[in-house]
Amino acid sequence: MSGEAFSGVRLDRISKVYGSETVVRDISLTIPQGEFFTLLGPSGSGKTTTLSMLAGFTLPSAGRIFIDGKDATQAPPRARGLGMVFQNYAIFPHLDVFGNVAFPLTVRKAPKPEIERRVAEALAMVKLTGFERRFARQLSGGQQQRVALARAIVGQPRVVLMDEPLGALDKNLRYHMQVEIKEISRRLGMTVVYVTHDQEEALTMSDRIAIMDRGRIAQMGPPRHVYERPDNAFVAKFLGEANLLRAQRRNGVLRGGADASYEVAANRPGLTEGLVFIRPEKVSLLPTGTTPAANHVSGTVRHTSFLGNVVRYEVALAGGENLLCDTTNASGTVLQQPGEPVLLGWQAADALLLEG
């Protein structure tokens, strides 16, 4: 695919080197117009550096960047036509809400009637109509975040970059803003490139997620796919809770600790040993006397954690490993207590064999 034929964002084998350290390694990806794309990863994985190169604040050591079909690799930030939202919001304290939101249009010397119309539209979109004359000190953290979002979209950019914009908000407000940002991006048809280390945030908001590890993309795809079908143990453990049980293939059968046998969705016969992956919510407590599931293990409850809508059990297995099991807090649920023996089971379709 040529850069000139693509509408959206394309990174072509970009890398960034600082001295002897390579922080981004040969990344290529395409983000079509209108997609909400998230770079997810731990600190030091290269996600913010990748966003900084896309914004023009950092020049790549190698590779090219295309925005709406044009090579923007060497273009300064102002010439890229991007909207940006940062974690610290960067609200100008000497300007009121109107002045902050109008700033990008003022710099471009847009006509006054156009500025007034666009600022009113942007503030209505983020539900801040009536706040035009307030200053940053008079706004809550959530309201400041909305001002930063309005300023990013007031110029109607086709691409908006967001770097941990919700990190300073409390959990309830963060979820509310996740929904609003996603809705606004859909309504305007914007391409959003979003950086976060929050797995739940990435799963909630994204059309696709790229999980980064040590400067590379470890896996990329729709949220449900990367969550339920991780390519490797790093992705499995980083994107939510994961059970990873050691297994070896003996006489064609996957065997675990205490000679447990496992069945998995993709058997990968070429692997003689590996890790059986299963999410905690796919593991069930089996009533005594029932016919065991395709995969079943016995153990003893170590910890019981009441998490509101979910009860999480940490179970010590006979082979020495621990297994997490999440059960719904349904009406009449009786909690298993530490020390109680339990039988756990899960379906082969929900399990994978990953390289150890």
N, C-alpha and C positions, 0 to 999 in steps of 0.2 A: 504494500500500500504506500503510495507516494504521499509525502507531507502535503503537497499541493491539493490532493484530492480529498483530504480528510477534514471534516468539520467537527471541531472539538479540540482536544489536546492530544498530542503524541510526543512521547519521549523515545528517542532513538539511541539506545546504548549509552546512556549518560553515566558518567563516573565523576567522583570528586575525591581528590587526594590532598591531604594536608601533610606536608613533609613526607614522612615514611608511612603515614597511616592512610589507608583507603577507607573512607567512611560511606561511600556509595559505590557499588560495583556493577557496572554494565547493565543498567536497568532499561528495559524497553517495555512500553505499555501504550495502549491507546484508550482514550476516554471519550466516547461519542458525546455529541451535544445533548444536554439535558440529563446526563447521568449524574447520580450522586455517588462519588467514588471516594473511598476512605483508605488512607494509609494508616495501618495499625501496627504497633510494635512496642517493645520495651524501650526505655531510655537507651540511647546510643545505637539504635538499630538503623539510623539514617533517614527516618521519615521526615523530620523537620528540615534536614539539609536538602532532601529531594524537593520539598515544597519551596524552600528558599531559592533553589535553582530555577524552578518554574516561575517564581515571582520576579526573578531578575536581580535579587539581592546578592546572590552568589553565582559566579560563573562556573559552569562545569569544566572539569579538567579534560573531558573527552565526551563526544556525543553531541546530539543536536536536539533542540526543542522546537516543536511546531505548535502554533496556536491558530486555530481556524485556517489551516493550510499555509500559513506564512512562517518562515524560519525566524524564530524570535530568540535564538541562542545568544546573540550578542546585544539584543535590544535592551535599553534601560527600562526599569520598572514602569515609569510613566507611559512609555510607548506601547506597553503590552495590553492596555485596555482591560485590566483585571480589577475586580473588587476584592478587598481583603478584610478579614476579621481576625483579631488576635486575642490571646488569652487575657491580656491586661486592658483590652478595649481601646486604649490610646485615645480616650476622650479628652479634648482640649479644655482645660479648666476655665480659660478666659472667654470661651464661647458658650452661648446657651445651646439648647437642643437644636433649634433651627439652624444656628450657625455651624454646629458640628456636622449635621446632616448635609447642609448645603455646600460644605467645604469643597468637595470634588468638582461641583458645578461652578463654584466661584473661581477656582483655579483655571478652569477652562473658559472663563469669561462668558458663560451662558447668559442669555437675556434674563432680566429680572423676573418677568412673568413666567418664563419656563422654570426658573429656579423655584419660585413659589409653588407652582403646580406640582413639580416633581417631588419636592420635599413633603408637601401635603399628602401625596399618594404614598410615599414611602412610610411616613409616620402612621398613616391609616393602616398600612399593611402589617406593621409591627404593634399596632394597638397603642400608639402613643399620641394620638390626636389630643390637643389640649395641653401638652407638655412643652410646647415650642419655646417658652421663655424661661424654662428652668435650667439651672446650671448643674454640673456634675455632682457637686456637694449636696444637692437637693434630691438626688436620685438613688434608688436602691441598686444593688448589684445587678439584679435582673433587668431593671430599666436601663442601666448603662449598657448592658449587653444588647438590648434592643436598639439603642441609639447607634451602636457600632454596626449592627446589622443593617439598619436603615441607611447609614452612610455608605455601606458597601454596595447596596443595590440601587441607590438613587440615580446613578448614572446609567442604569440598565445594562450592566456588563453581561457578556455572554458567559463569562467564566468568573467564579468567585472562589477564592482560596480562604480556608479557615484553619487556623492553627490553635488547637486546644481551646476553642472559644468558650466552653462551658465549664472549664475546670474549677473556677472560683465559686460556682453556684452550689447551693445545697441540693440534695438528691431530688426532692419533689419538683423544685423549680427547674432543675436540669432536664428532667424528663419532659416537662411542659414545653421547654424551649426546643428540645429535640424535635418534638412533633411540629412545632410552629416553623422551625427552619426548614424541615422537610417539605411542609405544605407550601411555603413561600417559594422554594426552589422549583417545585412542580408547577405552580401557578405561572411563574415567570419563564419556565423552560430553561433555567440556568444550568450550566455545568458547574458542579461543586466538587472541589478537591479538598477533602477534609482530613486533618491529622489528629489522631487521638491515641492514647494508650489505654483507654477505657473500652473493654471488650463489649460490655452491654450497650454502650453508646453506638459502637460500630454496627452491631447486629440490628439495633433499632432503626438506624437512619439510612443505611447504605443500600444501593443497588448492587454494588460489588465492593469487595474488600481485598486489599493487597496486604498480606501479613509479612512484615519485614523482619529480618534477622541478620545482624552483622553486615548491613549494607546491601543485602540481596532480598529479592522477593521469594519468601519460602513457599507461598501458595497464594493464588488469586482466584476469586470466583464469587458467586452470589453468597450471601450470609449463611443460608441454610446448608449449602453444599460444603463450604469450608468448615462449618461447625460439625456436621454429621459425617463428613468424609474427608478428614484431614489426611494430607499426604505423608506426614511424618510426625514423630513424637513431639517436636517443638510446637508445631501448630496445635496439636491435640491438647497440650498442657497450657498453652498461652490463651487459647480461645475458650475460656470456661473451664470448669472442673472436668477432669478426665481420670478414668481408671485405666492403668496400663499394667497388665499382668504378664509376667515372664512366661514364655512357652517355648518348647522344643518339639520338633517333629520326630516322632519315633514310630516306625512301621506305618507311616502315612497318616498318623493321628497326632494332632496338637496336644501336648501334655503340659500341664502346669504343676504347681506345687501340690504335694500330697497326692500326686498322680491324677489330678483333675484333668478331664478332657474338654476341649473347646471346639466349637464350630463357629466359623466366621463367614461373613458375606462374600468376601473375595479371598479365596484360600491361598493364593500365591504359592504354589507348590515349590517354586524355586528357593523359597526361604526355609532354611532348616531350623532357624530359631528367630524369635522376634518378640514383639509385645502385642498382646491382645488388648485392643482399645474398645472401651464401652463407656458411654456417658452415664453419670449417676442416675439421671431420671429414666433411663432405659432399664435399670435394674429393679426388680420387684421382690418384695418379701413374699415368699411362698408359704401358704398355710400348711401346717403339719398334716401329713397324710395325702397331699395332692400329688399328682403325677408331675415329676420335675420337668422344667423347660429344657430346650435343646442344650442350654448351658446352665449348670447349676453347681453351686458350691455351698458348703456349710461353714459356719463360723460363729463367733461370739461378739456381741455388741460391745464396742469399746466406748463410744461416745454417742449420745443422742442430743441433737441440736434442733431446737424449735425455732424456725425461721419465719413464722407467720403462716404464709400459704403453703410452705413446704416443711416437712420434717426430714432432717438429714441424719442418717446413721453411718457411723464409721465402724466397720466390722472387721475383726481380726480373723483371717482365714487360717485353716489348718496348716497350710504350707508356709505360713510366716508373713504373708503380704496382707495389706489392708485394702478394703473395698468400700467405696462410698455408694450409698443407696439413698436416693431422694424419693420420698413418697408424698402424695398430695394430702394436705391437712383436711381430709373430708370429714363430714359430720359423723361422730361416733368413733373417730380414730382412737385406738388405744396405743399409747407410746410404748415401744420396746425399751427396756431399761438396760443399762450397762451390766454385763455379765450374763445376759440371757442368750441361749443358743438360738440361731436363726438359720433358715434355708433361703438362699438368694438364687434368682434365676433371671435369664434374659434370652432374647431371641437371637438366632444366628444372623438374621438380616440387620441387626443393630450393632454388630461387632465387626471390627476390622483387624487384620494382622499387619502391623507396622514393623519396619526395621528397628531393631534394638540399638 
